[in-house]
Amino acid sequence: MSGTPIEVGPALAVLLVLLTVIASAAMWFGRLGTSRVVAVAAVRAVLQLSVVSLVITALLGSAWGTALFVLVMFSVAGWTSAQRIGGRRRAAWAAAPIAVGVVPVLSLLLASGVVPLRPIAIVPIAGIIIGGAMTATSLAGRRALDELSNRYGEYEAGLSIGLMPRDAALEINRRSAWQALIPVVDQTRTVGLVTLPGAFVGALLGGASPVQAGAVQVLILLALLAAESLAVLLTLELVARGRIRGRG
């Protein structure tokens, strides 16, 4: 196995296919959505990670290559959140909360010297934080728009008593924002008790001591918590101001 947690070979390929079939079958039997979505996601994951592995090997030898790769990750994250929330025409606004979450947190990590200024450290940590901010932005945006749609009568009632549109929207959406942070909060609260996250396991496999691996994982979890909180905060503000809207 030589330094990797799983065996890479034909058995892995068969297992990946079986896992995809199970997920697709669950979608189909439960009528949770089209099972094609699962199959497409699985195929994309395999192809994208294969390409990314080659690209990382080629680009991480230079600072410019590293910066370009991080920028591509950020751009894809903004596009993905825009599609989830309000369509590609809102891509710039959807990217703003991700940037507000990622830029200060990643800058703090690098400026502190805790995260070394080396591509092999910057890229995975940046990817984790960008991914977390993307998920939080998508969840917060969708939930906020759904709340405004479902409780539009309450929104109009707020306007009728003199609230500004922004304030009326925030009164409805503040409580729903918490739901976008539940995954990262639960992951932080239960780390080590329910799951052993990838950063912890990866650090151990890379030769770090248990204390060092634990420190890496705590740092990443708290960085995610900070980044996602900032992303959710700005997402709510943009929804309240009408900058982020649904497809309708």
N, C-alpha and C positions, 0 to 999 in steps of 0.2 A: 504493500500500500504506500510506503515511502512518503510520509509527510502529509498525505491527504486523508480526510475522514471517510471517504468512500472509495470503492473500487470503480475505476473507469474502464468500461468494456461493454461487450454485448449484453450482459445481464442488466446493466444500467439502462441501456436503450429500451429493453423490453419493459423494465419497471416504469420508465417514464411514460411509455405508451399506456400501460395498465392504469396508472394514476390519472392520466388524461381521460381514459374511458370511464373510470369511476366518477370523476367530476362531471363529465358530460351526461352520464346516465342519471346522476342525481338531479341535474338541471332539468332533464327531460321528464323524469317521473314526477318531480315536484312542481312542474310547470313554472319554474322560477325564471325562465327566460329561454332563449334559444341556445341549445347545446353547442351550436357552431361557434359561439363566442369563446367557449372554453378551449375548443380545438385550435382556433386561430391564435388565441393567447399563448397556448403551449408551444405551437410551432414558431411563433414570433420570438418567444423567449429563447428557444434553442438557437435559432438563426442569429438573433441579435447578440447573444452572449458569445457565440462563436466569432462573429465579426469583431465585437468589442475587444475580445481577448487579443486578437491580432493587432488591432489599432492601438491598444494600450502599449503593447510591446514596442511598436514603432514610434509612438509619440512621447512616451514618458522619459525619453532621454534628454528633453529640453524643457525649459521653463515655458516657452511659447507653446509648445505642444500640450503641456499640462493645462495652461490657461485656456487654450482652444477647446480641449476636451471638456473642461468644466463648463465653459460657455455653451457647448452643445447640449450637455445634460440639462442646464438651466432652461435653454430654449425649448427643448422637448417637454420639460415639466410644465412650463407656461402654456404651451400649446395644448397639452393634455388636460390641464385644469380648465382652460377655456372651453374645450369640447364638452367637458362634463357639466359645466355651469351654464354657459350661454352661447356656445358656438364660436367659431374662429374669429368673428368680428370683434369679440371681446378679449382676444388673446393678450393684448397689451395690458389691459386692466387686470386680467387674471394673473399675469406674471408679476404685477407689482407686489402683492402680498408675499409671494414666494421670495422675491428679492429682499423685502423688508425683514423677512425671517432669517434668510440665509446670510446676507452680507455682514450684518453686525456680529452675528454669532461666529461665523467662520473667521472673520477678521480678528475677533477676540482670541479664538483658539490659536491662531497663527502668531499674533502679536505677543501672546504670553510665553511663547517658546515651548509650551507643553506639546504641541503638535509640531514636529520638525518640518522645516521648509524643504521637503523632499517629495517628488511626485508620488512615490509609492505610499506616502502617508496622506498627502493632500487629496488625491483623487477619490479614494474610497470614503474618507470622512465627508468630503464635499458631497459625494453622491448620496450618502445616507441622509445628510441634513436636507439636501434639495428634495429628495424623495419624501421625507416626512413633511416638509412644508407644502409640497404639492398635494399630498393627501389631505392635510388639514384644510388647505384652501378649497379644494374640491368639495369636501364634506360640509364645511361651513357655508360656502356659497350656495350649494344645492339646498341645504336645510333652511337657510335664511330666506331664499326665494320661495320655497314651499310654504314656510310659515306665513309670509306676507300674502301668498295666494289663498291659503286656507283660512286665514284670519283677517281678510281684507275689511270685513265689517268693523273689527276692532281698530284697524288702522284708520278708517274713516272717522270712527268715533273720537280717536285722538286728535285728528285734524279739527273736528267740530268743536272741541273744547279749547282750541287755540294752540295746539302743539304744531311746531314746524314739521314738515314731512320727514326730515332726518330723525328728529326726536321721536316721532310717532313710530317710525320703523324700528328704531333701536329698542323702544319699549317692548316690542313684540319679539325681537330677535335675540336679545341678550341671553335669555335662558337657553335657547336652542344652541347657542354657540358652544356651550359646554360639551354637547354631544360630539363635536368634532375633535375634542381633546381627550375623550374617554380612552381611545386605544393607547395613546402614548402615556397617559396617566396610569392606566392599569398595568402597562408593561413595566413602567418604572417602579410601581408599588410591589409588583410580584416577581421582579427579577431575582433569579436564584432560587425561588420557591416553586414557581410553576414552569419557568423556561430558563434555559441557558442560551442567551442570544448569540448570534453569529460572531460578533466582535470578540466576545469572551472566548468562545471556542477557537476562533481563528488565532487569537493571540497565544493561547495555550499550545496549539499545534505548531505555531511559529517559534516556540522555544521560550516564551515568556513565563515567568513564575505566576502562580495563582493570584498573588497580590497585584502584580502588574496587569494581568488580564482583567481582574476585577476593576482596577482603576480605569483602564481603557473603556470598559463597558459603562461604568458610571458616568464618565465624561461624555460619552456619546448620548446616553439617555437624557442627561440634563441639558445637553446642547439641543437635542431634539425637542425637549419640553419648552425651552426658551424660544427656539425658532418657530415652532408650531403655534405657540401662544401669540407671538407677534404677527404671524401670518393670519391667524383667525381674527385678531383685533382689527387689522386693516381690511380684511374681507368684509366684515360686518359694516365697517364705515363706508366702503365703496358700494355695498348693496343699499345701505340706507340713503346714500346720496344719488342713487340711480345710475352709477357708473357701471356696475355689474348688473345685468338684467338677464332674464330667461330668454329662451328662443322665441317665445310668443311676443 
